[in-house]
Amino acid sequence: MITAAQLRAARALLGLDQRALAALSGLSLPTIQRMEASDGVIRGNVDSLMKLVGGLEAAGVELIGEGAVSEAGGGRGVRLRVPPPGSAWRPAGEE
């Protein structure tokens, strides 16, 4: 599960606007806008949610679920992983 807040945070970490995230995940811009405007956990078509999460993970975002083990404790969040070797993707500002 992913929340709207996690989605906005992940997009910010990647330095993407909504249009770029839509292209990355294979979804339409209105779908991304609707997901980000949600309250709490994003609800929607399972296929769309899988595309969204898959796109974020491929770009280097790790989603941290509620109650997941973390050194810092706390709740949900996002983390930016190190890009895999040979990956064309780099965090914003590191081009």
Buried (B, 14 or more C-beta within 10 A) or exposed (E): EBBBBBBBBBBEBBEBEBEBBBBBBEBEBEBBEBBBEBEEEBEEEEEBBEBBBEBBEEBBBEBBEEEEEEEEEEEBBBEEEEBEEEEEEEBEEEE
